[in-house]
C-alpha cells in the first residue's frame, strides 16, 4: 500500500495534495521539531506556514481545495506522519509583521532563520493551514519511505509513489529519554519537554548542574520539592533564573542543564542539601569561580 491509496480511501484526490518531509537545517530546531509537533502543534504549524517561492506558489494554487500532508524526517529515506492540513488561504506579511507572531519568536529561539533579512522578498505568504482528522491516530506512528533524492523535500502526491513502510505501535516522534547521566538540555527545551520525559523528571530527586556556555561557569543546585527535578527546572524555564541572584545577570539562552546525582525519593531535604554543598566544593562553583553565591 502507498500513501495515495490512503488518500483515495478517504476520497481525497492525490492531485490536490502536496507532501512535505520536514528536516530543518538548524541543528537545535531539527532536534525539537518532533517535540513541538506533539507538545506545541501551533508552533509546529507556524514552522511550515512560510515556504520558498516555488512551493509557496504551488500551495497557494490549491487554496480552498487542497491539502498539505506533513511529515518529519525520521531516518534516511523515511518520514513520520504529523498530519494532513487543509489549505484554507494565504495572506502576504512583511518581515516586521512576521517576527511579531508569537510562534515565530519561539521558533527563532531554536535557531530558525524564518523570514530573514537575506530573503529579497518584501513580503511572503503566511499560509492558512488547518489540521484535519485524517489518520489522526497514526500521528508519529505512520512511517513512509521517501522517494529519492532526499534533498527534494516536497512532492506532488499524484506524481510520486510513496510506500507505507510501517505503522508503529507507539509514536516515534518522541525518542526514549536518555539515561539520567547523559541528559543535557538547553534552557528553551525545558518548557517543551515531551510529557513522558516530564513524568520521569518529576519523580527524580537529585543534584543538578547548570552551565553557562558563554562564560564557562557553572551552578550547582538541588531538587527535592514538588515535582522534584522537573518542578525545579520548570521554574528556570518560566523565569530564566530560578530566583538566583547571579543568574539574573545572564542570558538563559546560554544555559545547559544536566544531572550530577540522583538520590532516593525518601532522602531527607537536609541530606540532599549536604550533598549539594559537597558538589559545589568539588566543582568550584562558588563565586567568583562559579555562579553559586552561597
C-alpha positions as CSV (number, residue, x, y, z in Angstrom):
1,X,0.0,0.0,0.0
2,X,1.2,3.5,-0.7
3,X,0.2,7.0,0.6
4,X,-2.0,7.7,-2.4
5,X,-4.1,4.7,-1.5
6,X,-4.8,6.2,1.9
7,X,-5.9,9.5,0.3
8,X,-8.2,7.7,-2.2
9,X,-9.8,5.7,0.7
10,X,-10.8,9.0,2.2
11,X,-12.0,10.4,-1.1
12,X,-9.0,12.8,-1.3
13,X,-7.7,13.4,-4.8
14,X,-3.9,13.0,-4.7
15,X,-3.7,15.7,-7.4
16,X,-4.7,18.1,-4.6
17,X,-2.1,17.0,-2.1
18,X,1.5,18.3,-1.6
19,X,3.6,16.1,0.7
20,X,6.3,17.7,2.9
21,X,9.2,16.0,4.6
22,X,10.5,18.5,7.2
23,X,14.1,18.2,8.3
24,X,15.3,21.7,9.4
25,X,18.9,22.7,8.6
26,X,19.2,24.4,12.0
27,X,20.5,21.6,14.4
28,X,18.6,22.7,17.5
29,X,15.4,23.1,15.6
30,X,15.8,19.7,14.0
31,X,16.1,18.2,17.5
32,X,13.0,19.8,18.9
33,X,10.7,19.9,15.9
34,X,9.2,16.4,16.7
35,X,8.6,17.6,20.3
36,X,6.8,20.7,19.0
37,X,4.6,18.5,16.8
38,X,3.5,16.8,20.0
39,X,3.6,19.4,22.7
40,X,3.0,22.7,20.7
41,X,1.3,21.8,17.5
42,X,0.5,25.5,16.8
43,X,4.2,26.3,16.8
44,X,5.0,23.3,14.6
45,X,2.3,24.6,12.1
46,X,3.9,28.0,12.2
47,X,7.1,26.5,11.0
48,X,5.5,25.2,7.8
49,X,3.3,28.2,7.1
50,X,6.0,30.0,5.1
51,X,7.8,28.4,2.2
52,X,10.2,29.3,-0.6
53,X,8.7,31.0,-3.7
54,X,8.2,27.9,-5.8
55,X,6.4,25.9,-3.1
56,X,4.6,28.9,-1.9
57,X,3.1,29.3,-5.3
58,X,2.2,25.6,-5.6
59,X,0.4,25.7,-2.2
60,X,-1.4,28.9,-3.0
61,X,-2.8,27.5,-6.2
62,X,-4.6,24.8,-4.1
63,X,-6.1,27.3,-1.7
64,X,-9.6,26.2,-0.8
65,X,-9.5,22.7,-2.1
66,X,-6.0,21.3,-1.5
67,X,-4.0,19.7,1.3
68,X,-0.5,19.6,2.8
69,X,0.5,16.2,4.1
70,X,3.1,16.9,6.7
71,X,5.9,14.5,7.7
72,X,9.1,14.8,9.7
73,X,12.3,13.2,8.5
74,X,12.8,10.1,10.7
75,X,15.7,8.1,9.3
76,X,17.5,8.2,6.0
77,X,14.8,7.6,3.4
78,X,12.0,7.5,6.0
79,X,9.5,10.0,7.4
80,X,6.9,10.2,10.2
81,X,3.4,11.4,9.7
82,X,2.3,14.5,11.6
83,X,-1.0,15.4,10.0
84,X,-2.9,16.4,6.9
85,X,-3.7,20.1,6.7
86,X,-6.3,21.8,4.6
87,X,-5.1,24.8,2.6
88,X,-7.5,27.5,3.6
89,X,-5.9,30.5,2.1
90,X,-2.8,32.8,2.3
91,X,-2.0,36.4,3.1
92,X,1.1,38.5,2.5
93,X,3.1,39.6,5.5
94,X,6.0,41.9,5.8
95,X,9.2,40.9,7.7
96,X,8.3,43.1,10.7
97,X,4.8,41.6,11.0
98,X,6.2,38.1,10.6
99,X,8.5,38.4,13.5
100,X,5.7,39.8,15.8
101,X,3.9,36.5,15.5
102,X,4.5,34.8,18.9
103,X,5.0,31.3,17.4
104,X,7.8,32.6,15.2
105,X,9.5,34.2,18.1
106,X,9.5,30.8,19.8
107,X,10.9,29.2,16.7
108,X,13.6,31.8,16.4
109,X,14.8,30.8,19.9
110,X,15.6,27.4,18.5
111,X,17.6,28.9,15.7
112,X,15.0,29.2,12.9
113,X,16.0,31.7,10.2
114,X,12.5,32.2,9.0
115,X,11.9,35.4,7.0
116,X,15.5,36.5,7.3
117,X,17.0,39.8,6.1
118,X,18.8,37.8,3.4
119,X,15.4,37.0,1.7
120,X,15.0,39.5,-1.1
121,X,11.2,39.4,-0.9
122,X,9.4,42.4,0.6
123,X,6.5,40.2,1.6
124,X,6.0,36.4,2.0
125,X,2.8,34.4,2.1
126,X,1.6,33.4,5.5
127,X,-0.2,30.1,4.6
128,X,-3.5,29.3,6.4
129,X,-3.1,25.6,7.1
130,X,-5.8,23.9,9.2
131,X,-5.2,20.4,10.7
132,X,-7.8,17.8,9.6
133,X,-8.7,14.5,11.4
134,X,-7.1,12.4,8.6
135,X,-5.4,9.4,10.2
136,X,-5.1,11.4,13.4
137,X,-4.5,8.2,15.5
138,X,-1.4,7.5,13.3
139,X,0.4,10.7,14.2
140,X,4.0,9.8,14.8
141,X,3.2,6.1,14.0
142,X,2.8,6.1,10.3
143,X,6.2,5.7,8.6
144,X,6.6,6.2,4.8
145,X,9.5,5.6,2.5
146,X,10.6,8.9,0.9
147,X,11.4,8.6,-2.8
148,X,15.0,9.6,-3.7
149,X,16.6,12.1,-3.8
150,X,16.1,13.1,-0.2
151,X,17.0,16.7,-0.9
152,X,13.7,17.0,-2.8
153,X,11.8,17.5,0.4
154,X,8.4,18.3,-1.1
155,X,6.4,16.2,-3.7
156,X,3.2,16.3,-5.5
157,X,1.4,13.2,-4.3
158,X,0.0,12.1,-7.6
159,X,3.4,12.2,-9.3
160,X,5.1,10.0,-6.8
161,X,4.8,6.5,-5.4
162,X,5.3,6.9,-1.6
163,X,5.2,3.4,0.0
164,X,3.9,2.9,3.5
165,X,6.8,1.3,5.4
166,X,5.2,0.5,8.7
167,X,2.7,1.6,11.4
168,X,4.4,1.6,14.8
169,X,2.6,0.7,18.0
170,X,3.9,3.8,19.7
171,X,4.6,7.3,18.5
172,X,8.2,7.7,17.3
173,X,8.1,11.5,17.3
174,X,9.4,11.4,20.9
175,X,12.6,9.3,21.4
176,X,13.2,7.4,24.6
177,X,14.5,9.6,27.4
178,X,18.3,9.3,27.6
179,X,19.9,7.9,30.8
180,X,19.9,10.4,33.5
181,X,23.7,10.7,33.5
182,X,23.8,11.6,29.7
183,X,20.9,14.0,29.7
184,X,21.8,17.6,28.7
185,X,19.1,20.2,27.9
186,X,19.1,23.7,26.7
187,X,17.1,26.3,28.6
188,X,14.4,26.7,25.8
189,X,14.0,22.9,25.7
190,X,12.7,22.8,29.3
191,X,9.3,24.2,28.5
192,X,8.6,21.8,25.6
193,X,9.9,18.6,27.1
194,X,7.8,15.6,26.0
195,X,5.2,14.6,28.5
196,X,6.8,11.2,29.2
197,X,10.1,12.9,30.0
198,X,8.3,15.3,32.3
199,X,6.7,12.5,34.2
200,X,10.1,10.8,34.8
201,X,11.9,14.0,35.8
202,X,9.0,14.8,38.3
203,X,9.8,11.5,40.0
204,X,13.5,12.1,40.4
205,X,15.2,14.0,43.2
206,X,18.9,14.9,42.9
207,X,21.7,17.4,42.4
208,X,21.7,19.2,39.1
209,X,24.3,21.3,37.2
210,X,23.6,24.5,35.2
211,X,26.4,25.6,32.9
212,X,26.6,28.9,31.0
213,X,28.4,28.1,27.7
214,X,29.1,31.8,27.1
215,X,31.2,32.4,30.2
216,X,32.3,28.9,31.0
217,X,30.9,28.9,34.6
218,X,28.6,26.6,36.4
219,X,26.0,26.5,39.1
220,X,25.0,23.5,41.3
221,X,21.5,23.2,42.7
222,X,19.3,20.6,44.3
223,X,15.8,19.4,43.7
224,X,13.6,17.7,46.3
225,X,10.4,19.8,46.4
226,X,7.2,19.5,44.5
227,X,7.7,17.7,41.2
228,X,11.4,17.3,42.1
229,X,13.8,17.9,39.2
230,X,11.1,18.8,36.7
231,X,9.5,21.3,39.1
232,X,12.8,22.9,39.8
233,X,13.8,23.2,36.2
234,X,10.4,24.5,35.2
235,X,11.0,27.5,37.5
236,X,14.0,28.2,35.3
237,X,12.0,27.8,32.2
238,X,9.5,30.3,33.4
239,X,11.8,32.9,35.0
240,X,15.1,32.4,33.3
241,X,17.0,32.4,36.6
242,X,15.0,30.4,39.1
243,X,15.4,33.1,41.7
244,X,19.2,33.0,41.8
245,X,20.9,36.4,42.1
246,X,23.9,35.8,39.9
247,X,21.9,34.0,37.2
248,X,19.6,37.1,36.8
249,X,22.5,38.9,35.2
250,X,23.0,36.3,32.4
251,X,21.2,35.3,29.2
252,X,19.4,32.0,29.9
253,X,19.7,31.0,26.3
254,X,23.3,30.1,27.1
255,X,22.3,27.7,30.0
256,X,22.7,23.9,29.7
257,X,21.1,21.6,32.3
258,X,22.3,18.2,33.4
259,X,22.0,15.9,36.4
260,X,25.1,15.3,38.7
261,X,23.5,12.8,41.1
262,X,20.1,11.1,41.6
263,X,19.1,10.3,45.1
264,X,16.5,8.1,46.8
265,X,13.0,9.6,46.8
266,X,12.8,9.3,50.6
267,X,16.1,11.1,51.3
268,X,15.6,14.0,53.6
269,X,16.0,17.6,52.4
270,X,18.8,18.1,54.9
271,X,20.8,15.2,53.4
272,X,20.2,16.4,49.8
273,X,21.4,19.9,50.8
274,X,24.6,18.4,52.3
275,X,25.2,16.6,49.0
276,X,24.6,19.8,47.1
277,X,27.3,21.6,49.2
278,X,29.8,18.8,48.5
279,X,29.3,19.1,44.8
280,X,29.7,22.9,45.0
281,X,33.1,22.3,46.6
282,X,34.2,19.7,44.2
283,X,33.2,21.7,41.1
284,X,34.4,25.0,42.5
285,X,31.1,26.7,41.6
286,X,31.0,29.2,44.4
287,X,31.5,32.9,43.4
288,X,33.8,34.2,41.9
289,X,34.8,30.9,40.3
290,X,31.3,29.8,39.6
291,X,27.7,31.0,39.8
292,X,26.7,29.9,43.3
293,X,26.5,32.9,45.7
294,X,26.5,30.7,48.8
